Amino acid sequence: MAVSTNASEPIRFAYWVPNVSGGLVISKIPQRTSWDADYNRRLAQIAEAAGFDYALTQIRFTAGYGAEYQHESVAFSHALLAATSRLKVIAAILPGPWNPTLAAKQVATIAELTGGRIAVNIVSGWFSGEFRAIGEPWLDHDERYRRSEEFIRSLRGIWTQDNFSFRGDFYRYTNYTLKPKPSAGLPEIFQGGSSRAARDMAARVSDWYFTNGNTPENIRAQVDDIQAKARENGHAVKVGVNAFVIARDTEAEARAVLQEIIDNADPEAVKAFGHEVKNAGKASPEGEGNWAKSSFEDLVQYNDGFKTNLIGTPDQIAERIVALKDVGVDLALLAFLHFQEEVQYFGEQVIPRVRALEAARERRAEAA
Ligand SMILES: Cc1cc2nc3c(=O)[nH]c(=O)nc-3n(C[C@H](O)[C@H](O)[C@H](O)COP(=O)(O)O)c2cc1C
């Protein structure tokens, strides 16, 4: 049984910030999306007006599969916050290059400057070549999550306690008091990954669990698993799911765009990416990971976003979003081909339909 803790809450919308070159698909299809600052500031304003709650930045230090240029996530998040007034921006943070001391201080300062609109996404790493290139040790799969969990416990401790002390294997604090602490509420802590280690960490310490795109049935299995464990731990966690949206006036048009993206895929880059991510997951004790079952076509969108099937007309997409909500999803994390135009279209055509479906369900539930 899905644990739908979210029935009366509107589903939230986030978009992937294209702060990395090449857009969100590994394809040579022409894209009007740009990774530059001006494009992204305008996009954030469009998204906020369109009804998006969050923007998620990416952290990448080097890429061997396209995505050749990257802006750093925390600095970039601040730029987007400065250009908007309601949108929350989630800064991706990678333990290793960051330690919790610096992250806690940086994020507390940005929270102060922006009325508490910054959040963090603690990522655990999947690209061994990147770690080697920057001289960071490449830990085993579950060791990466053990470090991420200590990172999150340290962040929370620093943000909430005076004289914070912590004895971990990766981080240590002795009577540390951060001044000032975040005053406009604690920054929310998101986390990505779907291996056993990722889920268990979410069920213990994260506010939000992000997972790759998938069918409602497969998402339901993950949600049930995580929520059962979270309940055992007395912890509350919400779930966000990735999807690549192709919303067009007709389903045929939307499907044709998907086909064009796949037909123009860069095979070498897709294979190189697939090799890295599958290897990273194979190193987990269960021998799987986020991308264990991803086909070539799935991998053309970095986080299996086609699998969620938000591809069709606004009505079809709205219904599928509500179906995700029914299996316990709290947030849809969305990527687009031409971000500015399509985020606007999504705000005009899809979000109102989702809200109408949610309202109709609420009325039915009250009547029952
Ligand atoms: C929504 C989402 C966003 C992510 N963002 C980043 C990122 O910006 N940089 C990064 O190196 N990894 C990122 N990751 C990768 C995860 O931190 C993790 O390493 C990966 O999903 C493999 O996890 P698994 O082996 O637990 O399945 C992201 C994952 C998800 C699901």
The ligand as an SDF file (V2000), in Angstrom:
LIG
                    3D

 31 33  0  0  0  0  0  0  0  0999 V2000
   17.7550   14.5380   -8.7450 C   0  0  0  0  0  0  0  0  0  0  0  0
   19.1910   14.1610   -8.6490 C   0  0  0  0  0  0  0  0  0  0  0  0
   20.1540   15.1630   -8.7280 C   0  0  0  0  0  0  0  0  0  0  0  0
   21.5090   14.8540   -8.6680 C   0  0  0  0  0  0  0  0  0  0  0  0
   22.4350   15.8600   -8.8260 N   0  0  0  0  0  0  0  0  0  0  0  0
   23.7530   15.5470   -8.8720 C   0  0  0  0  0  0  0  0  0  0  0  0
   24.7260   16.5640   -9.0990 C   0  0  0  0  0  0  0  0  0  0  0  0
   24.4180   17.7460   -9.2880 O   0  0  0  0  0  0  0  0  0  0  0  0
   26.0270   16.1880   -9.1240 N   0  0  0  0  0  0  0  0  0  0  0  0
   26.4310   14.8880   -8.9130 C   0  0  0  0  0  0  0  0  0  0  0  0
   27.6210   14.6190   -8.9590 O   0  0  0  0  0  0  0  0  0  0  0  0
   25.5130   13.9110   -8.6930 N   0  0  0  0  0  0  0  0  0  0  0  0
   24.2040   14.2070   -8.6570 C   0  0  0  0  0  0  0  0  0  0  0  0
   23.2730   13.2040   -8.4400 N   0  0  0  0  0  0  0  0  0  0  0  0
   23.7560   11.8160   -8.2230 C   0  0  0  0  0  0  0  0  0  0  0  0
   23.4990   11.2320   -6.8470 C   0  0  0  0  0  0  0  0  0  0  0  0
   24.0680   11.9810   -5.8140 O   0  0  0  0  0  0  0  0  0  0  0  0
   24.0480    9.7980   -6.7650 C   0  0  0  0  0  0  0  0  0  0  0  0
   25.4330    9.8180   -6.8270 O   0  0  0  0  0  0  0  0  0  0  0  0
   23.5410    8.9520   -7.8970 C   0  0  0  0  0  0  0  0  0  0  0  0
   22.1580    9.1350   -8.0340 O   0  0  0  0  0  0  0  0  0  0  0  0
   23.8560    7.4590   -7.6790 C   0  0  0  0  0  0  0  0  0  0  0  0
   23.1490    7.0000   -6.6090 O   0  0  0  0  0  0  0  0  0  0  0  0
   22.8870    5.4780   -6.2280 P   0  0  0  0  0  0  0  0  0  0  0  0
   24.1140    4.7020   -6.5240 O   0  0  0  0  0  0  0  0  0  0  0  0
   22.5880    5.6020   -4.7830 O   0  0  0  0  0  0  0  0  0  0  0  0
   21.6890    5.0240   -6.9590 O   0  0  0  0  0  0  0  0  0  0  0  0
   21.9140   13.5030   -8.4890 C   0  0  0  0  0  0  0  0  0  0  0  0
   20.9290   12.4910   -8.3960 C   0  0  0  0  0  0  0  0  0  0  0  0
   19.5790   12.7960   -8.4870 C   0  0  0  0  0  0  0  0  0  0  0  0
   18.5620   11.6900   -8.4170 C   0  0  0  0  0  0  0  0  0  0  0  0
  1  2  1  0
  2  3  1  0
  2 30  2  0
  3  4  2  0
  4  5  1  0
  4 28  1  0
  5  6  2  0
  6  7  1  0
  6 13  1  0
  7  8  2  0
  7  9  1  0
  9 10  1  0
 10 11  2  0
 10 12  1  0
 12 13  2  0
 13 14  1  0
 14 15  1  0
 14 28  1  0
 15 16  1  0
 16 17  1  0
 16 18  1  0
 18 19  1  0
 18 20  1  0
 20 21  1  0
 20 22  1  0
 22 23  1  0
 23 24  1  0
 24 25  2  0
 24 26  1  0
 24 27  1  0
 28 29  2  0
 29 30  1  0
 30 31  1  0
M  END
$$$$
